[in-house]
């Protein structure tokens, strides 16, 4: 019961976002602009501040690096095998979505609030280190795996295009900047700067959850559930389970395992819709998968919290 109560505020804020959208206080354009502010301003401020103040020892932890990158490779490969053998009716465009979305959890817009409420600042420091060392590989591997499933071949041009986009990603740039500042011995930050970043960072979680709630489309939930349930279960159950098993082979501290496994149990990332649309995948199916996995995660996240003995 306690694990349910911990995440209940998250879904209540999402519900407010949904209601605000329904009564026209927030339209799609407004939600997109707020999301852009979160993505380009609030989240980079939060991540930069946390990583400057955190212990960078994780970045040189061999087991930590091995565990996250090996799971990055295993998860989309397993998803491709599952779709190939157990859902043969799925065409290439839908199969590509299954592979792409299998790895791309909502690490930021839901991951940060959940980790913050369950493991506190120490968990956020682990999550930030995870994003710092893993985001580049996460982006390249997930998008490349989706492309391989879509076309059956690997394009060098699309690979370099992905690398260029990653080099301009504000979350990656903020993590790199935080690492440089910390390694140069420039931490702690001056109080006035630290507090400014703190104010900006605190706006991220609430606004992110409001925008996520506004993006939900539950009108055809049952129909969408029938179409997406296999991918939903893979994302919310199989993905974190694979990560947990990988950490059994390459063990790390309890807090690291709890944080990374729990963030892997987040629903499908909202930006998968944009990626699927841009790459010619089944974007309609992607939208259904995002909605269903987000709503169903209310049942699975508390299960993972109890399984990992976080509370």
N, C-alpha and C positions, 0 to 999 in steps of 0.2 A: 504493500500500500504506500509506503514511504517513497519508493522509487517512482510511483505514478504521480504522487503529489509534487515531486521535484520537477518533473517536466510539464506538469499541468499548466503553470504560468506561461510556458512557451506557446502552447496551443491556444490558450486564452488570448494571448496577444495576436496570434495568427487569426483567430476568429474575429477579433476587432478589425484587423485589416480586411478580412473578407466582407464584414458588414459595412465598413466604410466605403468599400468599392461598390456594394450593392445600392447604397443610398446616394451614390454619385458625389461623395465628398472627395473621392480620389479616382481618377480615371487612369487608363493604361499609360497615357503620356506622362502624367504626374508620377506614377509608380516607377516608370522607366527612368525619369530624371532623378528621383530619390535614390534608386538603385545605383545610378551612375555616381552620385555623390558618395554613397557608402563605399563603392568599389574603388573610386579614385582618391578619396580623402579620408574618410573615417577609418576604414579597415587598414590602410597603409600606416596611419598614425598609431593605431592600436598595436599592430604587429611590430613596427619599428621600436616603439617604447618597450614592449615586452622583451624583445630579443636583446636590446641593449642592456637590460637589467638582468637577463637570464644567464645561467651557466652554459657556456658554449661547449662544455665537455662532450655533450651528446653528438656534436658534429664529427668528433673523432672516434666515436664509439663504433667499432667494427660490427658488432652484432646488431646494433640499431640500424646501421646503413644496410647491412645484408638483409635483415628481416623486411624492411619496408620495400626495398627494390625487388627482392625475390617475390614478395606478394604482388607487387605491381605486374610482374610477368605471369604469375600463375593464375591470377583472377580472370583476366580477359581470355586467356587460353582455355581455362575451364569453362567459361561462359560460351565460347565458340563451340567446344565439344558438345556441351549440353544442348545447344540449339541445333547443331548439325545432326545429332542422333535422336533427339526426343521431340523436336518440333520441325519436322521436315517440310511442313506446309509453309513455313515462313520463307518469304523471298529474301533476296540479298539485301534489299533496303531495310527491311525489318530486322534481319539477322545482324546487320551492321549496328543498328541501334542497341540491340541486346549486348553486343560486345563492348561498344562504347560506354554504355550506361552501367555496365557491371562494375567498373572500377571508379567511375566519377561520382563519388558521394558528395553530398552538400556539406563539404568540410568547413566552409566559411559561414554562410548565412544561418545554418542550423548547428554546425559543429561547434563554433565558438560559444554561442549561448549555452548549449548543453554541457560542454566541458567546463565552462565558467561556473555553472550552477552545481555541478557534481564533484569536481575535483579542485576548483578554485584557481588561484594564481599559479600554483605549482603545475597543475594540469595544463593551463594555458601556455606556460613556458615550454612544456613538452610539445604541445600542439604547434607552437610557433617554430620550434626547432624542426619538427616534422615537415612543416610547410617550407622552411628554409632549405632543407637538404633534399626534399622530395618533390617539390612542385615542378621543377623543370622536367625531371624524368617522368613524373605523373602525367604531365601534359603531352609529352612526346609519345610515351608508350600507349596511353589511352587513345589518342587521336590516330596514331599509326595503326593500332590494332583494329580500330573501327574502319579505317580505310582499307586494310587488308581484307576484312570480312566483306566489304562492299564491292571491291574490284577483284580480289584474288591476287593482286600484285602490289608492289611497293613503288611509289613514285618519289624520286629524289627531289623533284621540284616542290611537291607538297610538303616533304620533310623540311626543306629549307624555309618554306613559307611558314611552317609551324614554329620553327626556331626563331624567325624574325618577330613573330607575334609574341612569343614568350619573352624575348629580350625587352619588349616594351610593356610587359605586364606589371602594373603598379605594385601588386602583392609581392612579386619576386624582387622587384627593385627595392622595396622597403625592407625586405628581409636581408638582401645583400648589403644595403646601406647600414642596417643595424649591426650586422656581423663586422663590417669594416670599422665602424665607430667603436665597437666593443674591443676588437683586437688591437686598435690603435691606442687603447687606454684612455679614451675620452669619456668613459662612463664613471660615475653617474652623471647624468645630464644636469645642466643648471636647473634650479627649481622652477623658474618661470617657464622654461621650455618643456620640462617634464609635465607640469600641470596643464599647459596648453594642449599637449598631445593626449593627456589623460581625459580632458574634457571632450576632445574630438572623438577619441576611441570609445568613450562611454555611449556615444550616440549610435554606434554601429549595430549592436545587437537588437535593440528595440525597433529601430527603423527597418532593419533587415527582416525581422519577423513580420512586421506590418506589411511590407511589400510582398513577402512570400505568401501571406494569407490572401492578399489582394489578387495574386496570380492564380489561385486555385480555381478549378472548374469542376465542381462536384456534381453538376446536373445529371450527368450520365455515368455516375460512379459504378453502378452494378454492371452495366455493359462494358465499361472500361476494365473493370476487375476481371471479367471473364477472359478478356483479351490479353491482359498483362500479368496475370497472377504468377506465372512461372518466373518472369523477370523480376517481379517484385520480391518474391521469396529468395531468389538468388541474391539480390542486392541487400536485403535486410537480414538474411540468415547466412547464406553460403559465403558471401564476401567477408564479413567479420569472423566467421568460423575459420576460414582459410588463414586469415591474418593471425588469429589466436594460435593455430597449429604451427605456423611458421615461427612464432615467438617461443614455442616449446622447444624447437630445434636450435634457435639462436636466442637464448634467454637474455632478458633485460630486467630492469627493476620492475616491481609490481606497478608503480605509478605509470611507467612508460607503456607497459602492456595494457593496462586499463584504459589509458587515454587513446592510444592508437586503435585498439580494437573497437572501443566505443564510437570513435569518430568514423570508423569504417562502416558502422551500422547505421549511419545517417542515410536518409532517402536519396533518391537520384537528384543530382545537381540540376538546378533550374537552367543553367547555361547550356545544358545538353541540347535543349531545343534549338538554340541559335546555331550550335555546331552542326547538329543533324540537318538543319535547313540549308546551311551553307555548303555542306558536303554532299547534298543530294540524297540523304537518307530519308526514312519515313518519319517526317517531322510530326505528322498527326499522331502517330503511335507514340512518339517521344513525349508529346504533351500529355497524353493519357497516362503514360508511365510515371511522369513527374507527379501528377495529381494523386494517383492511387498510392504510390510509394510514400508520399508525404503524409497522407491521411492514415494509412495503415501503420506507419512507423510509430504512432501513438501507442500501439499495443506491443511492439517489439523492442523499442528503446528501454522501457522499464524492465523487460525480461533480461536484456543484456546488462543493465545496471546491477540487477540482482545476481546474475551469473558471475559477473566480474567482482562481486563483493565490494562495490564502490562505496555504498552507504553503510 
